[in-house]
Amino acid sequence: MNDEPIKIAILAMGGEGGGVLADWIVNLGEHNGYFAQTTSVPGVAQRTGATIYYVELFPGASVEGRRVPVLSQAPLPGDVDIVLASELMEAGRAVQRGFVTNDRTTLISSTHRVYSIAEKSAMGDGRVSSQALLDQARSAAQEFICFDMEKAAEKTGSVISAVLFGALSGAGVLPFNRKQFEETIELGGVGVKPSLKAFDLGFTLVRNGGDEPAPSANKASTSWELAKAGKLHRDVVAIVDRVCQLPEDVAALAYEGVKRLIDYQDPAYAALYLDRLEAVAQSPGGSDRGLQRELARHLALWMSFEDTIRVADLKSRGTRFERVRGEVRSKTDQVLHIQEYMHPRLEEICETLPVGLGRWLAQPHFVNRLVGRMTQSGRTIKTSSLSGFLLLHGLAKWRRWRRSTLRFKLEDARIEAWLGRVKKFASIDPVVALEIVQCQRLVKGYSDTHSRGLKNFEILMAAVDRHKNVLGAPTIRELRNAALADEHGFKLKESLNRHALTVEG
């Protein structure tokens, strides 16, 4: 009899059934003559760190007089036989921690992605390449089994843990047959039917070769070609006609921009978006297709800036409630409570008001100090309650008067200044103008995130204006990447100093 334990590490996020999967493996071992033990180390929140469940199985529990072994309570780098990861980034974390080695470890992972806090909060595109994660996992493991387990779970109405359990059975790395796996699920007595269905799909995909390539980037949408075939509101027909007159590659992006801005404000605002695109295209040097494509994308993003009205709108939409219910897998007959943790600053309150009133409130006086004290502590709003929903829904309805707000006035002026700068540089060098267009990536989010990004953007634009005769595209790109790498502006300052660029005076 082999006296070596089988060591299994499970990396799963909250709500994915990692604890259930660990219990299934323990029950599987205990009902089939093995000593079994499981421990867990919880991560911080749902996406900054997954919970690590560790299971050890040791043979001989059914042997009379067999001494109970002392099993480990945590996985050690280089000493794990099987790693189960509920998401691709978690597989990468397992490799990084040394749990996966190419001389002994079987790695079983889902290929879908749930972006981490660091990826989503990055100033620029902070996403880690899925292909790089797959390549890393494949080279690190003795055997790597992967497919989109989230899709399989949704298809069967179950959770990823059941699909992982089926994949573990299909991989044939444990000394138990399929019937023993299925009996373990049946003994649980909860959600047996969908769990068995998900188990079967996971097992089948592994046996049929479930390894899938990394998700490829979606091609630019060309749905604008079909837009006129459907029924459109009369105010939108003219806008779609204008989009169709643009070059095909630009039109695909402009159509998405139009849809975004109609949803954000109204058709007239989308028409202003096209007016601005056409004005740049008709200016000297503005016919460059690469410049037009990037401008179509970044102008739509800036014109749909995230103010308090937009945040309230997104948080009070029916689709959001449906999405949250789906994420937590809440049944229709279950009561679901959603609480929003909001911390509006005095600046957000001022900028939501009409221009004159907002500027007055922003000045130092008694009312300014009173409102400032009221915003020092955050507030919790339960949007699943009538009062909380009506509060945000009412604020979202204020978008009808968004054009009169201080925030709209400020952002509109910034956009016009940016477009003027793009036109000026396009007449000199469209490549430089393209780099200036892409500097819009710095302006994103709301509250403190927006303030820091806007500050870096304004510093960078000041440097461009002051040194326009000596700055080339590579230098602007380097400055932008430095600003994106550090939201506090330290790296941007270092880069400016390195090039002996000043922004004052």
N, C-alpha and C positions, 0 to 999 in steps of 0.2 A: 504494500500500500504506500502510495506517495504521501510523505509527511510534510509536504510543502503547502502552505495556504494559497488560496486563489485570492488575489488582491484586486479590488474593483473600486475605481473612483468615478463618481457621478457629479457632473457640473451642470446645475440647472438653475433657472431664475424662478422667482416667485410665481406661483399660479400654474406651473408646468408639471406639477406632480412628481417632483424629484424625490420627495419623501415617500410617496406611494411606490415609486419604482424601487427604491432601496428596500422597502418592506417586502415587496414581492420577491426580490432576490434572496432576502433572508428567509422568508417562508419557503421558497423553493428549495433552499439548501437544507433547512431543518426538517422538512417533510421527506427528504430523500437521503438521510443518513449523514448529514454534515453539521458540524458546529458552525454557528453563524453569529456575526456581531456587526452592528452598524452604528456609526457616529456621524455627526454633522457639524460643520462649522459655517454658521450663517454669514452671508455677505452683508454689505452696507447698502440698504435700499434695494430696489429691484434691478437696477441696471448699472450701478457703480461696482457691483461685485456679486457674483452668483454664490449660492450656497453649495458647499462641497460636501457631498455625502460619501462616506467611505465604508465599504463592506469587505469583510474577510470571511471566507468559507474554508473550513478545515475538515478533512475527511475523518471518519471513524466514530461518529456520534452513535451509530447503531451497534458498535462493537462493545460487548459486555466487558466491563472493567477498564474501559478506555479512559485515560486521564483527560480532564478538560484542559485544553490548551490556553495559554495566555496570548490573546490576539492584540494586535496593534490598534490604536485609536485614531491614527491619522496616516495619510499616505506620505511616503517619502520619495523624493526625486530619484528616478532610476530604479524604483522598486514597485512598479504597478503593472499588473498583467493586462487589465482591461480598463479603458477610459470611455465613458459615455458622456457626450456633450449635447445639450439640447439646442445649441445654436453655434454658428461657425466661429464667432469671436471667442466663445468659451473653449472651443477646441484649440484655438490659438493660445489662449491663456494656459491651458493644460500643457501645451508644448513648451511655452515660455517658463513654466514652473518646473520643468524637468520630469513631469509625470509620464511623458510619452518617450519611449526609447525604441530604436529600430532593431534591438536584439530580442525584445520580448513583448512589447505592448501592441494590443489590438485597439485601435481608436475607431469608435463609431460615433458619427456626428451628423446633425442636420446641416444642410447647406444654406438655410435661410438666415437672414440677418436681422437683428434688433439692435439698432445703433446705440452705442454707449453714450453716456453723458459727455465724455470728452470729445467724441466725434460730433455730437450735435451742437455743442457749445463753442466749437472752434470758430474763430473769426472768418476763416475761409472754408474751403471744402475739407473737413477733417476726417472724412471717411477712409477707413482702411480698405485696401483693395481686397475683394473677396478671392480673387485669383491668387494673390500673394499668400493669403491664409491657407487656401487649399494646397498650394505648392509646399508650404512650410509643413503642414500636417502630413502630407503624403511622404515627404522625405524623412520625417522624424519617426514615423510609426513602422512597426514591422508589417502591419496590415491596416489599411485605412478604408473604412466603409462609410459612404456618405450619400445622402439624397435629401430632398426637401421633405422633412418630417412634419413641418407645420402644415403643408398642403395635404399630406396624408391624414393628419389628425382632423383637419377641417372636413375632408371628404368623408370621413367615417363618423363625424360627430363626437370625437373623443379628444384626448389630450396627447401631447407628445410623449409622455412617459409610456403609454401603451404601445406606441409605434416603436420606441426605443427597445422595449422589452421584446417585441417581435423581431427586431433587427438583431438583438443579442442572441435570440434563439436561432435565427437563420444563419448567423455567423459561425455557429458550431464550436464556440470556444469554451463552453461550459459542459461538464459531463452529464447533461440532462437532455432528454428528448423533448420533442414538441409537446407531446401529451402532458408531460409533467409541468411544462410552462403554463399550458392552458388550464390545468387543474388548479394551479396557484391563483390564477385570476378568478376562477369560479369560487374558490374558497373565500375570497375577499367579500363576496356578496353584494358589492356596490358597483353599479354601472357595468355589470358583467357583459351585457350584450354589445354595447359600443366598444368596450375595451377589447373584447375578443375580435371584433371586426377590425379595429386598428392594429391589433397584434398580428392578425392574418396578413394585412396589407404590408406591414413592416417586414414580416418574415418573407413574403413573396418577393418584395422588391430586392431584398438582399440576395435571395437565391437566384433571381433573374438578372442580377448585376445592377444594383441601384446607384452605382457611382455616377454622379452627374457633373458636368462642367460648371464652372463658376457662372453665375447669372451675368449675362452680357448686358451692356448698356442699351437701353431702349433707343430705337431710332427716333428722330424728330417726328412728332405727330404730323400727319398730313390729313387730319380729319376735316380741315377747312375745305378740302376738295368736295366733301360730301355735305357740307353744311347747307348749301343752297338747295339740296334735294329735299331737305326736311322742311317742316313748318317753322318759320321764324317770325318773331315779332317785327312789325313794319319798321320800327326804329333801328332794328339790328340788320335788316336787309342791306341798307346802304353801306353799313360798316363792313359787312362781309364782302360786298362788291369791291370796296376799296382794298381789302386784304388780298383779294384774288388778282389784283392788278400788280402786286409786288412780285419780284422774282421768287420762284418756287421755294428755294431754301429759306429765304427770308420770310415768306408768307406763312410757312409752317410754324415758325416761332411767333410771328406777329399775331396769328390767329389765337394761339394760346394766351398771349398777352391781352388780347381783346376780351377773351372769355374771363380772364382773371379780373380785369378792370370793370367789366360790367357787373360781375359778382361783388366787387369791392365797392363800387359807387353807382354808376348808371351808364347807359349808352353814350351820353354826351362826353363823359370822361374818357371812354374808350376812343371816341372820335378825336379828342385832344391828343391822345397817345399817338394816333396815326398822323395827325398834323405835325407833331414833333418829329416823328420818324421821317416823314416826307421832306420836312424843312432841312434836315441834315443831309438827306440823300441828294437834294437838289443844290446843295452848297458845293463850292469847289473842293474836290477830293472826297466828297461824301458818297460817291458812287461805288466805292470799294466794298465788295460783297462781304468780306470778313468783318469790316467795320459795321455794316448794316445788320448782320446777324447778331453780333454781340450787343449792339445798341438796342435791338428789338427785345432782347432778353433782359438786359440790365435796366432799361427804362421802365419796363413793366414792373420789375421788382421794386424800383424806387417809388414809382407812382402809387403802388399799393403798400405804402409804409404802414407799419404796425402802430397805430395810435390806440387810445383806450376804447374808441368806438369799435375798431376792428377786433380787438381782443374780446370785448363783450359779445360781439356778433358771433365769433367762432365758438365761444364757450356756451352760448345759449341755443345753438342750432340742434335740430332734431337728429341730424346725422351724427353729431358728436355723442349724444346719449346712446344711440344705437351702437356706435363704435366702442364706447366704454363697456356697454353691456356685453358686447361680443368678446372684448378682451378679458373680462373677468368671468366669462361664460356663465352669466346670470340668466336664469330661465325667466320667461315672461311673467310667471306668477310669483316671482321673488321680488321683494322690495329692495331697490338699489338707491343708495344715498351717495351723492357726489358733492364733495366740498372743495371749493376753490380757495387757495391761499394767496391772497392778493396784498400787495404792499405799494399802493400808488404814492409817488412822490408829489411834492407841491408843484413841481414842474409839469407833471402830467395833468393835474387839475387845472392849472393855468392854461395849458395848451388845448384843453378840451372846450374852453369857453370861447365866446366871440372875441375877435381881435382886441377891441378896446377894453373889454372887461378883463380879459386874460392879461394884458399888459399892465393894467392897474393893479391886479392882484399880485403880480410878480414883483411889484415895487415894495420896498421895506416900509411897512406901517403896521398898525395894530391888527388888522384883519389878516395880513400876510403872516404875522407871527402866530396868530390863533390857528389858522388853517395848517401852518407848518407843524405845530404841536400835535394836531389831530392826526397827522400822517406819519408820526414817528413810529407808531406801532402798526403791525399788519392787521389785516382783517380776514376772517373766514366767512365765506358766503356759500351756503348750501344751495346749489343750483337745482337740486332735485326737489326743493321745497318751492311752494308758490311764491313766497315773498322774495327769495333769492333769485328765482328765475325771472320774475317781473322786473327786478332791479337791473339785471344785466340786459334783458330784452329791451327795456326802455332806453338804456344807454345805447344799445345797438341801433335803435330807431333814430337816434340823433344824427345818423349818417346823412339824412336828408339835408341837414344844415352843416355838414362837414366843411364845405367850402368857406363858411364864415368863421371857422375856428382859427385860433392863433397857430396851431400846429400846421394846419393846411397852408396858411400864409407863409410860414417859415420854410416848409419843405418845398413849396412851389417855387420860391425864390432860389433855393439851393439847386433845384433841378434845372432851372433856367440858366443859372450861372454855369453849371456843369456842362449843359448843352452848348452854351456859347463858347466855352473853352474847347469842347470837342470840335466845333465848326472851325475855330481859329487854327487849331493844330492840323485838322484834316487838310486844309489848304496848303500846309507846309509839308507834312508827312503823314499819310493815313496810318502808318504803323504806330507812330507816336500817339495819334488820336485813339487808336484801338487800345493802347495801354491805359490811357486816361479813362476810357469807357469802362474798362475792367476794374478800375479803382473803386467803382461803386460797390464792389464786394465788401468794402469796409463798413458801409452804412447798412446795418441790419438790426433786427430785433427791436426792443423797446426798453424804456427805463434806463438803468445804468449801462446795459450792454450797448444800447443805441448811442448814449452820450460818449462813451469811450471810443466807439468806432467812428463817430462823427468827428471827434477831436483829432484822431489820427488822419482821417480823410482831409480835414481842413489844413493840417500841417503839411501833408503831402502836396496838396494843391497849391499852397503858398510857396513851397519850394519849386514847383513846376512853373508858376507864374514868374517868380523872381529869377530863375535860371533857365528860362525857356530857350535861350540861344545856345546853351551848352548841354542841356539834358537830352540824352538819346533814349530810345525805347528800352534798351537793356537796363539802364540805370533806373528808369521809372519802375520797371518790373521788379528790380531788386528792392527798391524802396517799398513797393507795395507788398511784396512777400515778407519783408521785415515787419511791416505793420500788421499783417495777418498773423504772424507768428507770436505776437505779443500784444494783447489788447491794451496794456498799460502804456505802450509807446516807448519802452526802453530800447528795444532793438531798432525801432525806427530812428530814434535819436542817435544810436551808435552808427547806423548806416549813413545818416546825414553827415555826421562828423567825419566819417571815413572818406566821404566824397567832398568834404569841405564845403558843404551846402548850408546856407543860412536861410531862415524864414522870417526874420525880423528886420525892421528898418525900411 
